[in-house]
Amino acid sequence: MSTSTWTEPEPSPLLYLLGQLKDADSERGVECPGVLPPASDPSLVARALAAKEKLGDKVFILGHHYQRDEVIQFADSTGDSFKLAKDAAAKPEADYIVFCGVHFMAESADILTSDEQKVILPDLAAGCSMADMAALDQVEKCWSELENIGIAKSTVPVVYMNSTAAIKAFTGRNGGTVCTSSNAERSMTWALEKGERILFLPDQHLGRNTAVLQMGLSLSDCVLYDPLKPKGGLTDIELMNAKVILWKGHCSVHGRFTLDSVNDVRAKVPGVNVLVHPECVHEVVKAADQIGSTESIIKTIKAAPSGSAWAVGTELNLVRRLATENPDKKIMFLDKTICYCSTMNRIDLPHLVSSLENLVSGKVVNQIKVDPDTAKWAKVALDQMLALPAK
C-alpha cells in the first residue's frame, strides 16, 4: 500500500499583490524599523512638522517632482534627480539628507556629499525599474563582447542619470560620461567626437530620440542591444557599423504613452499642445508639439499663455500638480490610463514621518552608502558631464 505526504500549497501570488502577505525577498525596506505609523493617522502632518522642527538645520529634505503632494509639502528643495543631487552637495551643513525619490537618486546624493553626511531613503524598496534593467554583470558582459570584436576602445559609454552607481562607475572607468534628459545631445555629441560610436544606457528611447531628432542621425545608425541575448541579438557587423548602441531599457511610466494617446487627445481637444518627455517612445515624441525634460516641462507650462490647453506625457503626480498650480490653463494627462511611478509612490507620509522621528531619537535608518571605489569612479563620470562644453 503506497503512502503519500501532503504538502502545504504555495500561497497565491494574488495574496501578495493585495497586501495580505509579504514577500521578504522582494519587499525589503517597505517598513522602517519600529512601528510604521498608519496612513490613516490624522496626526501625521503635525508629527512631520514637529520632527522637522526638532532636527532644524541638521536635516535637509529633498523631494523629486514625481512625489506625492503629501510628501512634497515637507521638501526643502524640489527638482529632478540631478538638480536634487546638486542641491544636496550644496548643503554641507546638513548632517542628514532625506531623499524622497528612488534608490539611484539617493546614491548620487551620497556620491556628491561629504563622508560625514548621511543620505537616507525613507523606503529602501523605492527603486527604479529602468535603472534595474542594466545590471553591472550584464554591462560588463556587453563590454567584453565589444572588446572581442575589437571596437570597445572606439566606443564611448554614455549613461543616463537614471542608473545605478555601479553603472555610473563602469562609465567612469571606461572614459564615458553621465547625461541628463536636458543635456543628452551635448553628452552624445562629445562622445562621438571622442570615439566612433556610443554605448547608450539604460534608456533606449532617450538615446534614440536624441540621436535622431536632435543630432541628425538616422534610425539605421542605431541598433538595439538586448542583454538577454548573445551579443545583444546583433551581428558583429551591426555592432561595428552602429553609431549608437542602445541598451534595451525603458521607463515604465513614459513607455506607456502611445500614438493613439496623442491622436485621441487631439481629436477631443482642438488646439491642444502635446508636451512629452524624451523617455517616451519615438513615434510619440515625433507626434508631439514639444519635447522636454522634467524641468523643461514645468518651465514650459508656467510660461504658456493663459487659456492654452496642454496634454502632458509624464508622471501623473507632476501633471496634477501643474494643473493645480496653473488654474488659468487647461492641463491634462496625455493618456486615459492613470499612470503613477509605482516605486516613487512608495515614499509616503508614514515612511517620511518614521524616518524623521527615528533621526530625532538618534537612529539612522535606511541609509544609502555607496562604497568608496564605486563612488570614486561614478564621480569621474559625473564630473565629466559637468565639464562638457556649453552648447
C-alpha positions as CSV (number, residue, x, y, z in Angstrom):
1,M,0.0,0.0,0.0
2,S,1.5,3.3,-1.1
3,T,1.6,6.4,1.1
4,S,1.8,10.0,0.1
5,T,2.9,13.1,2.0
6,W,0.6,16.1,1.9
7,T,2.4,19.3,1.2
8,E,1.2,22.8,2.1
9,P,0.4,24.5,-1.3
10,E,2.2,27.7,-2.2
11,P,0.2,30.8,-1.4
12,S,-1.4,32.5,-4.4
13,P,0.6,35.4,-5.8
14,L,-2.6,37.4,-5.7
15,L,-2.4,37.5,-1.9
16,Y,1.0,39.3,-2.1
17,L,-0.5,41.7,-4.7
18,L,-3.4,42.5,-2.4
19,G,-1.1,43.1,0.5
20,Q,-2.4,40.2,2.6
21,L,1.0,38.5,2.5
22,K,4.5,40.0,2.2
23,D,7.5,38.6,0.3
24,A,10.6,39.3,2.4
25,D,12.9,39.0,-0.7
26,S,11.0,41.4,-3.0
27,E,9.8,43.9,-0.4
28,R,12.9,44.7,1.6
29,G,12.7,48.1,3.1
30,V,9.0,48.5,2.8
31,E,8.8,49.0,6.5
32,C,11.2,51.1,8.6
33,P,12.5,49.6,11.9
34,G,9.9,50.0,14.6
35,V,6.2,50.7,14.1
36,L,5.3,52.4,10.9
37,P,2.5,54.9,11.5
38,P,-0.7,54.0,9.7
39,A,-1.6,56.2,6.7
40,S,-4.9,57.0,8.4
41,D,-3.2,58.6,11.4
42,P,-4.6,62.2,11.5
43,S,-1.6,63.5,13.3
44,L,1.0,62.6,10.6
45,V,1.3,66.1,9.3
46,A,1.8,67.5,12.8
47,R,4.3,64.7,13.6
48,A,6.3,65.5,10.5
49,L,6.4,69.2,11.3
50,A,7.4,68.6,14.9
51,A,10.2,66.2,13.9
52,K,11.5,68.5,11.3
53,E,11.5,71.5,13.7
54,K,13.4,69.5,16.3
55,L,16.0,68.5,13.7
56,G,16.4,72.0,12.4
57,D,19.3,72.6,10.1
58,K,20.6,69.1,10.8
59,V,18.2,67.7,8.2
60,F,17.6,68.7,4.5
61,I,14.7,67.1,2.8
62,L,14.7,66.6,-1.0
63,G,11.5,65.9,-3.0
64,H,11.5,64.7,-6.6
65,H,8.8,66.2,-8.8
66,Y,7.1,62.8,-9.1
67,Q,6.5,62.6,-5.3
68,R,3.1,62.7,-3.8
69,D,1.8,66.1,-2.6
70,E,1.7,64.8,1.0
71,V,5.4,64.3,0.9
72,I,6.5,67.3,-1.4
73,Q,5.0,69.8,1.1
74,F,7.8,69.0,3.5
75,A,10.6,69.2,0.9
76,D,13.3,71.9,1.4
77,S,14.1,71.5,-2.3
78,T,12.2,70.1,-5.2
79,G,13.5,69.1,-8.6
80,D,14.6,66.4,-11.0
81,S,17.2,63.8,-9.9
82,F,20.3,65.7,-10.9
83,K,19.2,69.1,-9.5
84,L,18.4,67.4,-6.2
85,A,21.8,65.7,-6.1
86,K,23.5,69.1,-6.7
87,D,21.3,70.7,-4.0
88,A,22.4,68.1,-1.5
89,A,26.0,68.8,-2.4
90,A,25.4,72.5,-1.8
91,K,24.2,71.8,1.8
92,P,27.3,70.7,3.6
93,E,26.0,71.9,7.0
94,A,23.2,69.3,7.0
95,D,24.0,66.1,8.9
96,Y,21.2,64.2,7.2
97,I,19.9,64.3,3.7
98,V,16.4,62.7,3.5
99,F,15.9,61.9,-0.2
100,C,12.2,61.5,-1.2
101,G,12.9,59.9,-4.5
102,V,14.2,56.5,-5.6
103,H,17.4,54.5,-4.9
104,F,19.7,55.7,-7.7
105,M,18.9,59.3,-6.8
106,A,20.0,58.8,-3.2
107,E,23.1,57.0,-4.4
108,S,24.0,60.1,-6.5
109,A,23.4,62.3,-3.5
110,D,25.7,60.1,-1.4
111,I,28.4,60.3,-4.1
112,L,28.3,64.1,-4.2
113,T,28.0,64.8,-0.5
114,S,30.7,64.6,2.2
115,D,31.6,61.4,4.1
116,E,30.2,63.0,7.3
117,Q,26.8,63.4,5.8
118,K,24.2,60.6,5.9
119,V,21.8,60.1,3.0
120,I,18.5,58.4,3.9
121,L,15.9,56.9,1.6
122,P,12.6,56.6,3.6
123,D,11.8,53.3,1.9
124,L,14.5,51.1,0.5
125,A,12.0,49.4,-1.8
126,A,11.7,52.7,-3.8
127,G,13.8,51.6,-6.7
128,C,13.7,52.4,-10.5
129,S,12.7,49.7,-13.0
130,M,14.7,51.4,-15.7
131,A,17.9,51.5,-13.6
132,D,17.4,47.9,-12.8
133,M,17.3,47.0,-16.5
134,A,21.1,47.5,-16.7
135,A,22.9,45.2,-14.2
136,L,26.6,45.6,-13.8
137,D,27.3,42.0,-14.9
138,Q,25.2,42.5,-18.0
139,V,27.0,45.7,-19.0
140,E,30.4,44.2,-18.3
141,K,29.5,41.2,-20.5
142,C,28.4,43.6,-23.3
143,W,31.7,45.4,-23.0
144,S,33.6,42.1,-23.2
145,E,31.8,41.3,-26.4
146,L,32.7,44.7,-27.8
147,E,36.3,44.0,-26.8
148,N,36.3,40.6,-28.5
149,I,35.3,42.2,-31.9
150,G,37.8,45.0,-31.4
151,I,35.5,48.0,-31.0
152,A,35.5,48.7,-27.3
153,K,38.3,51.2,-27.5
154,S,36.5,53.2,-30.1
155,T,33.2,53.1,-28.2
156,V,32.3,55.7,-25.5
157,P,29.7,54.8,-22.9
158,V,27.1,57.4,-22.1
159,V,24.9,56.6,-19.1
160,Y,21.7,58.3,-18.2
161,M,21.4,59.8,-14.8
162,N,18.7,57.3,-14.1
163,S,21.1,54.4,-13.5
164,T,22.8,52.7,-10.5
165,A,26.0,54.0,-9.0
166,A,27.7,50.7,-10.3
167,I,26.8,51.6,-13.9
168,K,28.0,55.2,-13.5
169,A,31.3,53.8,-12.1
170,F,31.6,51.5,-15.1
171,T,31.2,54.5,-17.3
172,G,33.8,56.5,-15.4
173,R,36.3,53.6,-15.6
174,N,35.8,53.4,-19.4
175,G,36.1,57.1,-20.3
176,G,32.5,57.9,-20.6
177,T,30.1,60.4,-19.2
178,V,26.7,60.7,-17.4
179,C,23.9,62.7,-19.1
180,T,20.5,64.0,-18.1
181,S,17.5,64.3,-20.3
182,S,18.3,68.0,-20.8
183,N,21.9,67.6,-21.9
184,A,21.8,64.2,-23.7
185,E,22.6,65.9,-27.0
186,R,25.6,67.6,-25.6
187,S,26.9,64.4,-24.0
188,M,26.4,62.3,-27.1
189,T,27.9,64.9,-29.4
190,W,31.0,64.9,-27.1
191,A,31.1,61.1,-27.1
192,L,31.1,60.9,-31.0
193,E,33.8,63.5,-31.2
194,K,35.9,61.2,-28.9
195,G,35.0,57.9,-30.4
196,E,33.4,56.2,-33.3
197,R,30.2,55.0,-31.5
198,I,28.3,55.3,-28.3
199,L,27.0,52.7,-25.9
200,F,24.0,54.4,-24.5
201,L,22.2,53.0,-21.4
202,P,19.9,52.2,-19.9
203,D,17.1,54.1,-21.7
204,Q,16.8,53.2,-25.3
205,H,14.2,55.9,-26.0
206,L,16.1,58.9,-24.7
207,G,19.2,57.7,-26.7
208,R,17.2,57.1,-29.9
209,N,15.2,60.4,-29.7
210,T,18.3,62.4,-29.0
211,A,20.4,60.7,-31.8
212,V,17.7,61.0,-34.5
213,L,15.7,64.1,-33.6
214,Q,18.4,66.3,-32.2
215,M,21.7,65.1,-33.7
216,G,20.5,64.3,-37.2
217,L,21.5,60.6,-37.2
218,S,19.2,58.0,-38.8
219,L,17.3,55.2,-37.2
220,S,19.6,52.8,-39.1
221,D,22.6,54.4,-37.3
222,C,21.1,53.0,-34.0
223,V,21.0,49.3,-33.0
224,L,19.2,47.8,-30.0
225,Y,21.3,45.7,-27.7
226,D,19.2,43.1,-25.7
227,P,21.3,42.0,-22.7
228,L,19.3,38.7,-22.5
229,K,20.6,37.6,-25.9
230,P,24.1,36.6,-27.1
231,K,25.9,39.8,-28.4
232,G,22.6,41.6,-27.7
233,G,21.0,39.8,-30.6
234,L,23.2,41.6,-33.0
235,T,25.8,40.6,-35.5
236,D,29.4,41.7,-35.4
237,I,28.8,43.9,-38.5
238,E,25.8,45.5,-37.0
239,L,27.7,46.4,-33.8
240,M,30.7,47.7,-35.8
241,N,28.6,49.8,-38.2
242,A,26.5,51.3,-35.5
243,K,26.8,54.9,-34.4
244,V,24.7,54.4,-31.3
245,I,24.3,51.0,-29.5
246,L,21.1,51.4,-27.5
247,W,20.6,49.4,-24.3
248,K,17.2,47.7,-24.2
249,G,15.8,49.5,-21.3
250,H,12.9,51.9,-20.8
251,C,10.9,53.9,-18.3
252,S,7.7,52.0,-17.2
253,V,5.8,55.3,-16.9
254,H,6.8,57.1,-20.1
255,G,6.8,53.9,-22.2
256,R,3.0,53.6,-21.7
257,F,2.2,56.7,-23.8
258,T,1.2,55.7,-27.4
259,L,0.5,57.4,-30.7
260,D,-3.2,56.6,-30.1
261,S,-2.9,58.7,-26.9
262,V,-1.7,61.6,-29.0
263,N,-4.4,61.2,-31.7
264,D,-7.2,60.8,-29.1
265,V,-6.4,64.0,-27.3
266,R,-6.0,65.9,-30.5
267,A,-9.5,64.7,-31.6
268,K,-11.1,65.6,-28.3
269,V,-9.4,68.9,-27.5
270,P,-8.9,71.1,-30.6
271,G,-5.8,73.2,-30.5
272,V,-4.2,71.2,-27.6
273,N,-0.5,71.3,-27.3
274,V,1.1,67.9,-26.7
275,L,4.2,68.1,-24.5
276,V,6.1,64.9,-23.7
277,H,9.3,63.7,-22.0
278,P,12.1,62.3,-24.3
279,E,11.8,59.0,-22.5
280,C,8.6,58.4,-24.5
281,V,8.7,56.1,-27.5
282,H,10.0,57.5,-30.8
283,E,6.6,57.7,-32.6
284,V,5.0,59.6,-29.6
285,V,7.9,62.1,-29.5
286,K,7.7,62.6,-33.2
287,A,4.0,63.3,-33.0
288,A,4.3,65.8,-30.1
289,D,4.4,69.5,-30.4
290,Q,7.1,69.9,-27.8
291,I,9.6,67.7,-26.0
292,G,11.2,68.5,-22.7
293,S,12.9,67.2,-19.6
294,T,11.0,67.3,-16.4
295,E,12.4,70.8,-15.5
296,S,11.7,72.0,-19.1
297,I,8.1,70.7,-18.9
298,I,7.5,72.7,-15.7
299,K,9.0,75.9,-17.2
300,T,7.0,75.5,-20.5
301,I,3.7,75.2,-18.7
302,K,4.4,78.1,-16.4
303,A,5.4,80.3,-19.4
304,A,2.4,79.2,-21.5
305,P,-0.3,81.8,-22.3
306,S,-3.4,81.9,-20.2
307,G,-6.3,79.8,-21.7
308,S,-4.0,77.4,-23.6
309,A,-4.6,73.7,-23.4
310,W,-1.8,71.1,-22.8
311,A,-1.7,67.3,-22.8
312,V,1.4,66.3,-20.9
313,G,3.1,63.0,-21.3
314,T,4.9,62.5,-18.0
315,E,4.3,61.1,-14.5
316,L,0.8,61.8,-13.1
317,N,1.7,63.4,-9.8
318,L,3.6,66.1,-11.6
319,V,0.8,66.7,-14.2
320,R,-1.8,67.0,-11.5
321,R,0.4,69.4,-9.5
322,L,1.0,71.5,-12.7
323,A,-2.8,71.7,-13.2
324,T,-3.3,72.9,-9.6
325,E,-0.6,75.5,-9.9
326,N,-1.7,76.8,-13.3
327,P,-5.5,77.1,-13.0
328,D,-5.7,79.6,-15.9
329,K,-4.6,76.8,-18.3
330,K,-6.2,73.6,-19.3
331,I,-3.7,70.9,-18.3
332,M,-4.5,67.2,-18.7
333,F,-2.7,63.9,-18.6
334,L,-1.9,62.6,-22.1
335,D,-3.2,59.1,-21.5
336,K,-6.6,57.8,-20.4
337,T,-4.9,55.3,-18.1
338,I,-3.8,56.5,-14.7
339,C,0.0,56.1,-14.5
340,Y,1.9,56.9,-11.4
341,C,5.5,55.9,-10.9
342,S,4.8,53.0,-8.6
343,T,8.2,52.8,-6.9
344,M,8.4,56.6,-6.4
345,N,5.0,56.4,-4.7
346,R,6.4,54.0,-2.1
347,I,7.7,57.1,-0.3
348,D,4.6,58.2,1.5
349,L,3.9,60.3,4.6
350,P,4.2,57.4,7.1
351,H,7.6,56.5,5.8
352,L,8.8,60.1,5.9
353,V,7.5,60.6,9.5
354,S,9.1,57.3,10.6
355,S,12.5,58.4,9.0
356,L,12.4,61.9,10.7
357,E,11.2,60.6,14.1
358,N,14.0,57.9,14.0
359,L,16.5,60.7,13.4
360,V,15.1,62.7,16.3
361,S,15.7,59.7,18.6
362,G,19.2,59.2,17.3
363,K,18.6,56.3,14.9
364,V,19.7,56.5,11.3
365,V,17.6,54.0,9.2
366,N,17.7,53.2,5.6
367,Q,21.0,54.9,5.0
368,I,22.3,54.8,1.4
369,K,26.0,54.3,1.3
370,V,28.0,53.8,-1.9
371,D,31.3,52.0,-1.4
372,P,34.4,54.2,-1.9
373,D,35.7,52.7,-5.1
374,T,32.3,52.8,-6.8
375,A,31.8,56.3,-5.6
376,K,35.2,57.4,-6.9
377,W,34.6,56.2,-10.5
378,A,31.0,57.3,-10.6
379,K,32.1,60.8,-9.6
380,V,34.6,60.7,-12.5
381,A,31.7,60.2,-14.9
382,L,29.5,62.8,-13.2
383,D,32.4,65.3,-13.2
384,Q,32.9,64.6,-16.9
385,M,29.3,65.6,-17.5
386,L,29.8,68.9,-15.6
387,A,33.0,69.6,-17.6
388,L,31.2,69.3,-21.0
389,P,31.5,72.4,-23.1
390,A,28.5,74.6,-23.2
391,K,26.0,74.1,-26.1
